[in-house]
């Protein structure tokens, strides 16, 4: 999984060290494959809560080659939160005590309602939190299987066996 640094920066996911004989060109092909699979898994999850449904989010994922490793990264500022999820929490900043008397809330039908905030932090609204999303883990699993098939076909071809 991608690991968060402070301030929402994401540490890249490093795949296992490549077997001997793998070229940089092959690593680049595999990197592209992993990123394509991440994008496909994200698109499958677009109906789920919290997943940004935008091309910018998809384009935030990329890869780079470091020696003999493929490094997958995202520049999206909240990707760590999406991948780790969050438990329900009190929204103590949305209280009259903090100077916020009313909050506009957009309903699904496009209507906006105004809602009075709680008086103190002890009665603050509780955000329901959000589930951890697994699109990167699923994509990595599928990419590893696809890459293994490529290696198998190549090994069989090297032995003179048609695959």
C-alpha positions in Angstrom: 0.0 0.0 0.0 1.0 3.6 -0.5 2.2 5.0 2.9 1.5 8.6 3.9 4.1 11.0 4.9 3.2 14.1 6.9 0.9 16.7 5.1 -0.6 14.1 2.8 2.4 13.5 0.7 2.5 9.8 -0.4 5.5 7.5 -0.3 5.7 5.5 -3.5 4.8 1.8 -3.6 7.9 -0.1 -4.5 7.4 -3.4 -6.3 9.7 -6.3 -5.6 13.2 -6.3 -7.1 13.1 -7.3 -10.8 14.5 -10.7 -11.7 17.9 -10.7 -13.4 17.8 -10.1 -17.1 14.9 -7.7 -17.1 15.6 -4.7 -19.2 14.7 -1.1 -18.4 12.4 -1.2 -21.4 10.5 -4.1 -19.9 10.3 -2.3 -16.5 8.8 0.7 -18.3 6.2 -1.5 -20.0 5.4 -3.1 -16.7 5.1 0.3 -15.0 2.7 1.4 -17.7 0.7 -1.8 -17.2 0.4 -1.2 -13.4 -0.7 2.4 -13.8 -3.3 1.4 -16.5 -4.7 -1.3 -14.1 -4.9 1.2 -11.3 -6.9 3.5 -13.5 -9.2 0.7 -14.5 -9.8 -0.3 -10.9 -10.5 3.4 -10.0 -13.1 3.6 -12.7 -14.8 0.5 -11.3 -15.0 2.3 -8.0 -16.3 5.6 -9.3 -19.7 5.0 -7.8 -18.3 4.5 -4.4 -18.2 7.3 -1.8 -15.1 9.5 -1.8 -13.5 8.5 -5.1 -13.0 11.6 -7.2 -14.6 11.0 -10.6 -12.2 13.1 -12.7 -9.5 12.7 -15.3 -7.2 14.7 -13.1 -7.4 12.1 -10.3 -6.7 9.3 -12.9 -3.8 11.3 -14.3 -2.3 11.8 -10.8 -1.0 8.2 -10.9 2.3 7.4 -12.5 5.4 5.4 -12.2 9.2 5.8 -12.4 12.1 3.4 -12.6 14.6 3.4 -9.8 17.5 1.1 -10.6 15.7 -2.3 -11.0 12.4 -1.3 -9.3 9.1 0.1 -10.5 7.9 2.9 -8.2 4.2 3.7 -8.3 3.1 7.2 -7.1 0.2 9.6 -6.9 0.3 13.4 -6.7 -3.3 13.6 -5.5 -3.4 15.4 -2.2 -5.9 13.1 -0.5 -4.8 9.7 -1.9 -3.4 8.6 1.5 -6.8 9.2 3.1 -8.6 7.3 0.4 -6.3 4.3 0.7 -6.3 4.2 4.5 -9.9 5.3 5.2 -11.0 7.2 8.3 -13.1 6.3 11.3 -16.0 8.5 12.3 -14.9 11.8 14.0 -16.4 14.8 15.7 -16.5 18.0 13.6 -15.7 20.3 16.5 -14.8 23.2 14.2 -18.5 23.4 13.0 -20.0 24.9 16.2 -21.5 28.2 17.2 -18.8 28.3 19.9 -16.2 28.6 17.0 -18.2 31.3 15.3 -20.1 29.2 12.7 -23.8 29.6 13.2 -25.2 28.1 10.0 -23.9 25.7 7.3 -25.3 25.3 3.8 -25.9 21.7 2.8 -26.3 20.7 -0.8 -28.9 17.9 -1.3 -28.7 15.3 -4.1 -31.6 16.9 -5.9 -29.6 20.2 -6.1 -31.5 22.0 -3.4 -29.5 23.9 -0.8 -30.7 23.9 2.8 -29.3 25.9 5.7 -28.7 24.0 9.0 -27.9 25.5 12.4 -24.7 24.2 13.9 -24.5 22.8 17.5 -23.8 25.3 20.2 -20.7 23.6 21.7 -18.0 21.1 20.7 -19.5 18.5 23.1 -22.6 18.4 20.9 -20.7 18.6 17.6 -21.9 16.6 14.6 -20.1 13.3 13.9 -18.7 12.8 10.5 -19.5 9.2 9.4 -15.9 8.6 8.2 -15.2 6.6 5.1 -14.0 3.2 4.1 -10.5 2.4 3.0 -10.4 1.9 -0.8 -8.5 -1.0 -2.3 -8.1 0.0 -5.9 -4.3 0.1 -5.8 -4.0 -3.3 -4.0 -6.3 -4.9 -6.5 -4.5 -3.4 -9.5 -1.1 -4.5 -8.1 -2.3 -8.0 -7.7 -3.7 -8.1 -11.2 -0.5 -6.5 -12.6 1.7 -9.1 -10.9 -0.3 -11.9 -12.4 -0.1 -10.3 -15.9 3.6 -9.8 -15.5 4.1 -13.4 -14.4 2.3 -14.6 -17.5 4.6 -12.4 -19.7 7.7 -14.0 -18.0 6.3 -17.5 -18.4 5.6 -17.0 -22.1 9.1 -15.6 -22.6 10.7 -18.5 -20.7 8.7 -21.0 -22.7 9.7 -19.3 -26.0 13.4 -19.4 -24.9 13.1 -23.1 -24.4 11.6 -23.5 -27.9 8.1 -24.3 -26.6 5.2 -22.4 -28.3 3.0 -20.7 -25.8 
